[in-house]
């Protein structure tokens, strides 16, 4: 029976501390990482568990082969190190996901990364391909080149996206002014949970035309964010109960979807203590100018 060669033994012994260091770094990120949004936090937790499983598997198989003390092939050594490579890829994937500021940019950046990782994994798992220092350097250079290309494309897309948003907003304001709408701040007739540092009176950016009051999509998004922040602070003990005849509970904004929804829709939930605490949900649709008539809602 042939025993492990000196080179194979050294390679297996090197995998154990590498797996341990990667596992310790992952555990540190698990307990000392910043707070994330709930959806990404769950995904990150599963990714960390997968990384720990991968590094644990690498250490286990390396120690098992050392204990067995039988000759192994280069393919066996590569497959033993595969979980460690998967763990590194998962860490890079999660880190890149957290760094991207927008969903579209995340998809644009991470899809090539995931595809490239799948190709490398297939090559490493293939019985007709073996890793050597020259091929490892080539893979690193190819990945660097792909990253540079994707980075340039992401920069161009980001610049085009900023320019498109700016032009679209200018065109939207031009259409509203041409249709006779004028901007005006109005005081809200509803209340939200109170905060020490915030005023109880809310000013909403509205549009006025022929005595009617309108809100646009940016105004609804601002109101939705303010309501969510106030209720979230109140839920964790950083606010006081709202006091008033109308209490805004929730704002849901439904954007226009071609074929499925021809115009944007907003649903507003208001609680009235004088009516036994019942919550009323009102729905308002955008008009042909893209703004919402809130005169009958009596929220401003």
N, C-alpha and C positions, 0 to 999 in steps of 0.2 A: 504494500500500500504506500502510495506516494504521499508525503507530508506537504504542508504548506511551504511555499518558497519564501525566502526572506522578503522579497519585494511585495508579494501578496499579503504577508503578515503585517508588514508596515502600513500597507494601504488600508487594511481592515482596522488596524489599531488607530489610524488617523481619522477614520470615519466616526468613531465613538466620541471623541472630544468635540468634533465639528457639530455632531448632532446635539450634544449637550449644550454647547454655546448657543446654537440656534434656538433650542428649547427654552433656555433661560431668558434670552431676549424676547421671545414671544410671550412668556409668562409676565415679564416686566411690562410689555405693552398691554396685556390683558388687565392688569391691576392698576397701572399708573397712566393709562392713556386718557385723553380728554373725553368729555361727554359728546356723544353723537346723537343724531336723530334716531328714533326708535327703529325704523326700517333698516338703516345701515348698521345700527348697533347689533341687531340680531344676525345680520349677514356676517359682520365682523366676528362675532362670537363663534359661529359655526366654522368660519375660515381659520380661526385660531385653534379650535379643537382639531381641525383637519391637519394643521401644521404640526401640532403636538403629536398626533397619531403618526404622521409621516416620519418625524425625527425619532420617535420611539421605535418605530418599525426598523429604521436604519440601524439604530444602536443594537436592537435585539438580534437582527440577522447577522450583523458584523460579529457580535460576541458569540453567536451560535456557530458561525463558521470557524472562528478562532478556537473554540472549544472542540469542534469536530476534528480539526487539524488534518484535513484532507486537501489534496491539491484541487484548485479551482481554476476555471478558465477566465479569460478576460471578460466574456459575456456574463459569467456569474458575478464578477466583481462590479460590472456596470449595473446589473440589475439590483445588486445590493445597495448601490448608491442612488438608485432612481428615486426612492421616497424622499431622500434629502434634497434632490433637485426639484421635486414637486413642491416641497415645503418652501424652498426659496422662491419659486415662481408664485406661489400663493401669497407670500408676504409682499412681493413686488406688486402683484395684482391688487391687493387690498390697499396698499399705500398709494398706488396710482389712482385708484377709485376715490380715495379720500381727498386727493389733491385737486381733482378736476372740479371746477366750480359749477358746471351746468350739466344737465343730463345728456344733452346732445353731444357735448364735447367728451363726456365719459364714454359714450357708445363709440364715437369716432376714434377715440384713442385706444380703448381697451379691446375692441374687436380685432385689430391687427395683432395686438400683443397676445391675445388668447389663441388666435390662429397660429402664430409663430410658435407659441409654447406647445400646441398640439403637434405641430410638425416635428419639433425637436424631440418630444416624448416618443413619437412613433419611430423616429430614427434610432433613439437609444434602446427602445424595446425590440427593435428588429434584430433578428439573428444574423443578418447579412451585413451588419454595420458595426464597427467597433470604434471606440473613442480613442484618440491619441492627442498629444499636445498640439500638433499642427491643426487638427480639425477643431479643437476647442477654441483656439485663437481665431480661426475662420468664422466660427459661429458667433463669437463675441463681436467681431468686426461687422458681420452681416446685421446683427441685432442693433449695433450702434448706427449703422447706415439707415436701417429701417426706422429707427427712432428719430433720427434727424429729418428724414423725409416726412414722417407723420407729424413731427413738430412744426415744420414749415407749413404743411397743409392745414394744421389746426390753427396756426397763427393767421393764415389767410382767411379761413372760415370765420374766425373770431372778428377780424376786421370787417369782413363783409356783413356779418350779423349786426355789428354795432352801427354800421352805416345804414343798413336796411331799417333798423329800429328807429333811427333818427329821422330818416326820410318819411317813414310811415307815420310817425307822430306829427311831423310838420304837415303832411297832407291831411291827416285827420283834423287837426286844429283849423286848417284852412277851410275844410268843408263845413265845420261847425260854425265858424264866423260867417261864412257865406250864407248859411241857412238862417242866420239871425240869432244864434245862441250867444249869450254873454256870460263870462265866468262870474261867480259870486259865492262868497263864503256864507254858509248858513249854519245856525246853531241847531244841533240835534235835539229832537224832542224826546228822545229816549235816554236811558241811563245805563251805565255799565258798572261792574264792581269798582269801588273807589280805591285809589292809591294815595299814599301820603304826598308823594312828590308830583302827582299829576292833577290837573284841573278836572273837576267833575263835569264841566261844560265842554262838549266836543264841537269843534268847528269842522264842517264837511265842505270840501271843494265841489260846488255844484255848478250847474248851467241853468240860465233863466231865459225863457222866451215866451212872450205874450202871457205873462202871469203864471206860467207853469214852471215847475222846478224839476230839473233832471239831474241824474247822476250818470257818469260814464264808467267804463270798465276800470280805469285807474282809481277812480273814487271808491268803487265797490271793493277793490282789492285792498285799498288803504283801510277802509272800514272793517273788512274781514280780519286784517292783521291786528288792528287795535282791539277788536273784540276778543280775538283768540289770546292776545297777550294779557288782557285784563282778567279774563276767566282763568287762564293758567296761573297767574300770580295769586288770584284769590283761592284757587284749589290747593296751593302749597302754603297758604297762610301769610301771604304778603299783601293782602288787601282786605277791604271791608265789604260787607254785603251792599248791593245796590239799593238805593232808596228812590222811588219814583213811581209814577203811574204806569210807565211803559219801560220794560227792561229788555234790552236787546240780548237775545240768547245766542243766536247763530246766524251767520251769513254764508250762503253757499253760492258760488259763482260757476255757472255752466257756460263754457265758451261755445262759440259757433263751430259746428262740425259739418263739413260738406256732406250732403245727402242725408245724414242722420238728423241734424238740427240746423235749420236755416238761419236762426237768429240766436244770440246769446240770451240766457235765462238766469235770473237771480232769484233765489228763495231766501226770504227773511223770516226768522222765527222771533216773535215778540211775546213776552210774558206780561200779563196784566194782573197784579195782585188783587185789584178790586173785583175781578171776575173769578175769584176762587183760585187764582194761580194757574189758570189754563194758558197753555202756549198756543198762540195762533201763528200759522205759517201762511205767508202771503207770497205769491209768485208774480214777478213782473218780467216782461219780455222787452228786449230792445226794439226801438222803432227803426224806421228806414234810415235814420241818421246814425244809428249805433249807440244812442243814449236811452236811458230809462226814465220814464215819467214817474216820479215818486210823490206827486202832489196828493193823490188819493191815499197813499200809504201814511201820510201825516207823520213822517219820521224826521222832517226838518221844518 
